[in-house]
Amino acid sequence: QVFLAESGGGLVQAGGSLRLSCQASGSTFSSYHMGWFRQAPGKEREFVGVIRRSGGGTDYAESVKGRFTISGDDAKNTVYLEMNSLKPEDTAVYYCAAHNKAASLRFMVYQYDYWGQGTQVTVSS
């Protein structure tokens, strides 16, 4: 079992940057596929990106590819979501999540078993 806690959200102007953190506890994050998701008001939760377990690489949604980067720090047991060139449409609550099922399931929100509480990101135009 792993416990997750996000931080780092806030208000930023369009074109700006933010770095979100996802602190894992109870287990090491590298044992899990660690996904980032977001949910805007009135919309479904959507996949943003994932870092595959055991350093297996990263994948991103097309909408954020080239702007967002996911990385992990084993010593801090923390996963990061670096967000650059932010747009108003990036405004949402951002969640980190984890599962240790097959890698093919890493894009599917409903396959994730463990979730953080979320952190609000607001991008003003």
C-alpha positions as CSV (number, residue, x, y, z in Angstrom):
1,Q,0.0,0.0,0.0
2,V,1.2,3.5,-0.8
3,F,0.0,6.9,0.5
4,L,0.3,9.9,-1.8
5,A,0.3,13.6,-1.1
6,E,0.5,16.3,-3.8
7,S,1.8,19.8,-3.3
8,G,3.0,22.8,-5.4
9,G,-0.2,24.0,-7.0
10,G,-1.1,27.6,-7.2
11,L,-2.0,30.5,-9.5
12,V,0.2,31.3,-12.4
13,Q,0.0,33.5,-15.5
14,A,-0.2,31.9,-18.9
15,G,3.2,31.1,-20.2
16,G,4.5,30.5,-16.6
17,S,5.7,27.3,-14.9
18,L,4.9,25.3,-11.8
19,R,6.3,22.1,-10.3
20,L,4.0,19.7,-8.6
21,S,5.3,17.2,-6.1
22,C,3.9,13.8,-5.1
23,Q,5.3,12.5,-1.9
24,A,4.9,8.8,-1.5
25,S,4.9,7.0,1.8
26,G,4.3,3.4,3.0
27,S,6.1,2.1,0.0
28,T,8.7,3.2,-2.6
29,F,7.1,4.9,-5.7
30,S,9.4,3.0,-8.0
31,S,7.4,-0.1,-7.3
32,Y,4.4,1.5,-9.0
33,H,3.4,3.1,-12.2
34,M,3.0,6.7,-11.0
35,G,0.4,8.6,-13.0
36,W,-0.6,12.3,-13.1
37,F,-4.2,13.1,-13.8
38,R,-6.2,16.3,-13.8
39,Q,-9.9,17.2,-13.5
40,A,-11.4,20.6,-14.6
41,P,-14.8,21.7,-13.4
42,G,-17.6,19.8,-15.2
43,K,-15.1,17.5,-16.9
44,E,-14.0,13.9,-16.5
45,R,-10.6,13.2,-14.9
46,E,-8.0,12.9,-17.7
47,F,-4.6,11.3,-18.1
48,V,-1.7,13.7,-18.1
49,G,1.3,11.5,-17.9
50,V,2.9,8.5,-16.2
51,I,6.3,7.4,-15.1
52,R,6.5,3.6,-15.4
53,R,7.7,1.6,-12.4
54,S,11.4,0.7,-11.9
55,G,12.5,3.5,-14.2
56,G,10.7,2.2,-17.2
57,G,10.3,5.6,-18.8
58,T,7.5,8.2,-19.2
59,D,4.5,8.8,-21.4
60,Y,2.4,11.9,-21.8
61,A,-0.9,13.0,-23.2
62,E,-0.7,14.8,-26.5
63,S,-2.1,18.0,-25.0
64,V,1.0,18.3,-22.6
65,K,3.7,16.6,-24.6
66,G,6.7,18.9,-24.9
67,R,5.5,21.2,-22.1
68,F,5.3,18.8,-19.1
69,T,7.9,16.5,-17.7
70,I,7.6,13.8,-15.1
71,S,10.6,12.7,-13.0
72,G,11.3,10.9,-9.8
73,D,13.7,11.2,-6.9
74,D,14.3,7.9,-5.2
75,A,16.0,9.4,-2.2
76,K,13.0,11.6,-1.5
77,N,10.5,9.0,-2.6
78,T,8.9,11.8,-4.6
79,V,7.6,12.1,-8.1
80,Y,7.5,15.5,-9.8
81,L,5.4,17.1,-12.6
82,E,7.2,20.0,-14.1
83,M,4.8,22.2,-16.1
84,N,6.1,24.8,-18.5
85,S,4.4,27.1,-21.0
86,L,1.2,26.8,-19.0
87,K,-2.1,27.6,-20.7
88,P,-5.5,28.6,-19.3
89,E,-6.9,25.2,-20.4
90,D,-4.4,23.5,-18.0
91,T,-6.4,24.8,-15.1
92,A,-7.6,21.9,-13.1
93,V,-7.1,19.9,-9.9
94,Y,-4.1,17.7,-10.4
95,Y,-3.8,14.3,-8.9
96,C,-1.0,11.8,-8.6
97,A,-2.0,8.1,-8.5
98,A,-0.3,4.7,-8.4
99,H,-0.9,1.1,-9.4
100,N,1.3,-1.9,-9.9
101,K,-0.7,-3.8,-12.5
102,A,0.4,-4.5,-16.1
103,A,2.1,-1.6,-17.8
104,S,-0.5,-1.7,-20.6
105,L,-3.0,-0.3,-18.0
106,R,-1.0,2.8,-17.2
107,F,-3.2,5.2,-19.2
108,M,-6.5,4.1,-17.6
109,V,-7.7,6.3,-14.7
110,Y,-9.9,3.5,-13.3
111,Q,-7.0,1.1,-13.0
112,Y,-5.2,3.3,-10.4
113,D,-5.7,2.1,-6.8
114,Y,-4.0,4.8,-4.8
115,W,-4.7,8.5,-5.1
116,G,-3.5,11.7,-3.5
117,Q,-5.9,14.5,-2.4
118,G,-5.2,16.7,-5.4
119,T,-3.7,20.2,-5.8
120,Q,-5.3,23.1,-7.6
121,V,-3.6,24.7,-10.6
122,T,-5.1,27.9,-12.0
123,V,-3.6,29.5,-15.1
124,S,-4.8,33.0,-15.8
125,S,-4.9,34.5,-19.2
